[in-house]
C-alpha cells in the first residue's frame, strides 16, 4: 500500500514521518527549502520522548500521487481549489482522497442526506470548483488532532496528540477505511473509524473557529488564551455561537465548552497554526476556520455577532 501526502508541512510531515518510520511506502509532496532539506538530510521529527531522522521520498511533482492508494491532502484549505483539477487528473483509478483540512470542508454537504445536500460554501470552495472536480465517492474525511509545528526546513516538532479520526462521508464502514485505519494504527497513531465524522469535526471546529483567529489578534498561545480572564467571556460567547450553528445542522457537540477550553489549556505554550502562519508571512486559514461558520450561520439565520467581529478583525489584519 502506498500513501502520498500532499502538503507535507507540519501536520503532513509528522504523519509522513510516522508512516515511513513504520516501514510504509510513503511519498511527501512539498516545495521550497523544506523540500530541499528533506531530500538532502531526511525529515527530522522532534517529539516529547526524543528525536528521529527519517529518510523519505520527497518531491514537488503532483504526478507522484498516481501510484498511491491513499492521498492525504494536508494543504491549507485555501490552497485546495487551485490544485483540485491537477490532483484529480493525477489520481490512480482506485485512489482515495483523504481530506485533512481545518474548518467546514468542501465535502461537508456531499453524501450528507440532509436538507442542505449539495450546498457549497464560498469561503471554502469559491464557485464550487472542488466539489465539482473531486468525486465525493473518492473522499475519506479525516479530523486531525496532533499539535505540530514546522520549526525549520525539514524539521517538524510534535507537541502532543496522535489521533486522526476517519470517516466515510455517508457513515459506512468500508474495506478501504478499515485498511487505512490499520495502516495508521500500525504506525503508532490513533485512527478510529467514526460513523458520524461530521459530529467530531464540529468538536474540533469549536476550538479552531475561536482560538485560531484570537491567537492572530492577540499573539497568544493556546494555553495563554484558555487561561486568560480577560478573554474568557469572548471565548465562551463565540463558542456558544459555534454550538448554535452546529445545532441548526443537526449536530450535538458532545464536548462542553468548559472541556474544550480545558483541552486547549493542557496543550500549553503552543502557537495555533494560524499564529504560526501569521508570523511566517503565510496566508491565513481564516475563511475556512471562521468564515465558513459565519457564512453558514448567515444562510441559516443564526446570529453570530462575536464570530462576525472576530472574523472581520482578522480579515482587516491581513488585508
Protein Blocks (a to p, Z undefined) as FASTA:
>chain_A
ZZddehiafkmmmmmmmmmmnopacddddehjllmmmmmnopadddfkbccdddddddfb
fklmmmpmbdcdfbdfklmmmmmmmmmmmpcfklccddfbehjdfklmgoklpakgoiac
fklmgghlmmmmmcfklpccdddfbdcddfbghiacdfbdjbdcdddfklpacfklmmmm
mmmmmnopacdddfblmlmmmmmmmmmmmmmmmmmmnopafklmmmmmklmmmmmmmmmm
mmmmmmmnopacfbdfklmmmmmmmnopadcfklmmmmnopacfklmmmmmmmmmmmmno
pacfklmmmmmmmmmmmZZ
